[in-house]
């Protein structure tokens, strides 16, 4: 399976959702990291 940006965002969202359910204290960090990663991918810095 080739991982592309189209596949990466839903996988990150699922992983973040599971982590938030397990450890709700991580919500702020998970959201911040997710937004940074999506922003970097959106700018095309990482391919």
LINNOR-V714401 format. One record per residue. RES is the residue in one small letter. PHI is phi in whole degrees, 0 to 359 (* if undefined). Layout:
RES/PHI + RES/PHI
//
This chain:
x/* + x/272 + x/266 + x/244 + x/299 + x/298 + x/274 + x/288 + x/297 + x/295 + x/294 + x/295 + x/296 + x/295 + x/299 + x/296 + x/299 + x/295 + x/296 + x/294 + x/295 + x/285 + x/227 + x/300 + x/295 + x/279 + x/307 + x/299 + x/292 + x/295 + x/296 + x/297 + x/296 + x/299 + x/295 + x/295 + x/296 + x/296 + x/295 + x/295 + x/295 + x/294 + x/283 + x/84 + x/292 + x/255 + x/255
//
